[in-house]
Amino acid sequence: MKISIVGGGYVGLISSICFAELGHCINLIEIDVEKASAINSAKPPIYEKGLEELLSKHARRDLTATTDYSGISESDVTFICVGTPPNHDGSADLSMIESASRSIGSALKDCDRYHVVTVKSTVPPGTTQNLVMPAVLKESCRSQCEIGFVMNPEFLREGLAIQDFMNPDRIVIGSTDGREGDIVQSLYCGLEAPVVRTGIAAAEMIKYASNAMLATKISFANEVGNICKRLGVDVYEVMRGVGMDHRISPHFLNAGAGFGGSCFPKDVSGLLSLAKSLGEDPILLKSVLEVNEHQPLRMVELLQRRIGDLKDKRIAVLGLAFKNDTDDARESRSLPVIESLLMKGASVFAYDPKANESMRKILPGVLYCRNASEALMSADACLIMTEWPEFGQLDEEFDLMRSKVIIEGRRILSCRDAEGICW
Ligand code: UDX
């Protein structure tokens, strides 16, 4: 079918490329001219495993990026994949959702065929019904029997987004009527996955609750880890035993410096803010975020216990993105760690295989190294923040350090000189 996708970021670009792989024709609308032309010349503006190969296969054939909305009236379905970043109070900023909805509506004004508008962005329950639908219908001057509305959340992990799109645990389709839901479900033909057909608000909540549950597992593992650390017990041994219960599963129980990224912090805050606006007191969700706020600073506390005053010390920080296999530094746990080190007068030598440039934009006052050895040279201590496999290979490089104090925020090193934040 002909699909329009609004927003060429992590979700929109990956969805475009995967729908093209499933045989559909994609009209990707990206307002950033440079991004749109990079996509058309098969140069991915973001790093994702497998994206470059698929982009060169589909760009300018069955996937075209453009900056204008006119192609929408020629398509059958339009996906909204724009960002919903957090406002200062933690609530979701829906301004891009609203402007995309208006633009889609005006593009559908002269369209004489049935069209389905689908929200894929993560939005607070009620957004599709109360914001997207009125905006599209008003701008298009059309009725609800001519335009269908669906909510179809994504469950893509950065770095594994293509794999996650093509191998979903489930496909969630929220709609009020069978017709529009059937149309969106048919787009996924070729993927083997259970389909959850439900209401629109329930679909919005499934996404929020899934991310909040995953974040809760991580904060739980970190809290148990902090207790284990005082007992001299290895929390990874504990969670290995805990995770064998089929009701718990071993996934997302890796203790460390906390969760980052553009989703978990934003979505837990969004759900928390929604709860408050409805008169609920989200006690558990508040504590999930509180544990996560404190966790990275435990790296600095542990470091101070090991080497004392950090003033004029040289600290290597390996891992800058919010996790390995991505260049995305949004909400990275390395941010509060580096800011705290700089505040205490340390000089920071940072390295990440992919995220040096992303972090440089956020924290210019840090020395970014080309490799781990350069960062470790004469360092008084080293903090490992993400699970890049190349960090796991490090061993003799640590001999370059002035003093071999190594603290892990993620369990990755094979050499046993390291101490863990929770192990
Ligand atoms: C997450 C969800 O997994 C995905 O389903 C959703 O669509 C978007 O948000 P993402 O944020 O890209 O994906 O990465 P993910 O792999 O989930 O990791 C999120 C954060 O949790 C990272 O900072 C990671 O280091 C951390 N994490 C993950 C842990 O600290 N412990 C774990 O056991 C797993």
Boltz pocket constraint, residues with backbone or C-beta under 6 A from the ligand:
constraints:
  - pocket:
      binder: B
      contacts: [[A, 154], [A, 155], [A, 156], [A, 157], [A, 158], [A, 159], [A, 211], [A, 214], [A, 218], [A, 251], [A, 252], [A, 253], [A, 254], [A, 255], [A, 256], [A, 257], [A, 258], [A, 259], [A, 260], [A, 261], [A, 262], [A, 263], [A, 264], [A, 322], [A, 323]]
      max_distance: 6.0
